[in-house]
Amino acid sequence: MRHLPILLALSGILCTCAPAPEPPAEVPSLSELPLVPLPAEIEDGNESSYYETYQGSVMPSPDPTIGDAQRYLLGQLPDLVLPLQFDITDDLVGGAYTIHFGDGEIEVNSGTREGMLNAAKTLVQVLHFSGADAGAVYISEGTIRDEPRYPYRGFMLDVARHFFSVEEVKSVIDRIAAYKINHLHLHLSDDQGWRIEIKSWPKLTEIGGQSEVGGTSGGFYTQEDYREIVDYAGTRGITIVPEIDMPGHTNAALSAYPILNADGKATEPYTGTRVGFSTLDTDQDSVYTFVDDVVREIGALSPGPYFHLGGDESAATDHEDYVKFVNEVQQIIQRNGKRPIGWDEVATTQLADSTVVQLWAHPDYALDAKRAGNAVLMSPATRAYLDMQYDSTSRIGLHWAAYIPLDSAYNWDPAAQAEGITDDDILGIEAPLWSETVTNLEDIDYLTFPRLLALAEVGWTPQARRDWEQFRRRAAAHQEWLRAQGIGSYDSPRLRVTPSDTTASDAFPTE
Ligand code: ACM
């Protein structure tokens, strides 16, 4: 174990050393704090410990393993200084970490930058729910030992149906990072808009970037904008997963470059919400040159390992052509040093070894992927699609897959979505937010919260530790906190039921 105590441990030197006040009558045990997602293991101690907090500034460690977690804490709790020590512990790998509270000191252990960041996110919740924002604080002694169930926990934002500014995307990143979501999948192109500058094909944004659903003006990210998003996400422990959807969902590209279209004519911009009517011409060499240029340029801006090729709902592409195209595009992505991801229809092609198949509608395709030895990402539309309405009264959203009230977003097991698929086959889960009806951050918040809390816990917490009744109580505490931060979480009737009410879920008011 390498010890790297940090400046947050300065309080012993700087404190005024006034005697600790009497503890409040009730200091909640660590396991009583409403942490989301629920850590894998919490061991409560017998005492509570007093932590002096005071205003001050700290210098983050130059080692990013620790320094990034410190910067995250400073960003969340500016000027709050605590007796906090970070120790690099090599056997805590991946996202794993421990936090020990005791003897007036807080000790964080992990072997990785990711684990330290996860610990920082847990600490922010522990401190908030212990009242640390108000100054000195009592926290119960004990140890949190935590690691994620799946390495990939994602959120998808469709910036193609409606465009969202860099500032809006940054706000989304801050919100999802707090719940240990570590991938942001950006759906960067669709029939209604092309949203990222490609220097070798400039009309994609000059023409294809102007439209969006409903006929309002669209927009696009310059390469500098995209880099800014990538960097902002990275410092918060989030990897950007870029998606260019093809061969279908391509009208915006076809409206910009007639050469991509089988009849050689530019299509009209499209601002409706139908799917399945557009396709790249899979017979033309220039189409593969186009794909290679796009993958190369976006890939060079994306430090993460993945490139998402879409591949869904290509009803206007002959199946034989679809298979030929998706086979070739997987090779292009791999030649550009990336790992392909595709929506579940890509399992009908010759999957490349590294391709990840994202289940959204077809469990059988996920099983095909497993049989071919490929990893599966779980986004069943009936559970994980955040654009589905809560119930028939939801002010925005769709319901073609299902209504998804909060308990439905919570009460599912990724390993039970396709017969024969186990956790060993699953890379993780992702919660997509399609934006046909979503036009601004307020809309994003309404559909995302509180359901993202449920989905974050599905992806993080061991199945055996998950329990709807106790999640509901923790989520209610977070709903209040989210609102205090100005985040307009949907007022789910599932959270309004008080503990003295019945616990029978069928007695809940409908959403
Ligand atoms: C999808 O919802 N078409 C992936």
Boltz pocket constraint, residues with backbone or C-beta under 6 A from the ligand:
constraints:
  - pocket:
      binder: B
      contacts: [[A, 312], [A, 313], [A, 343], [A, 360]]
      max_distance: 6.0
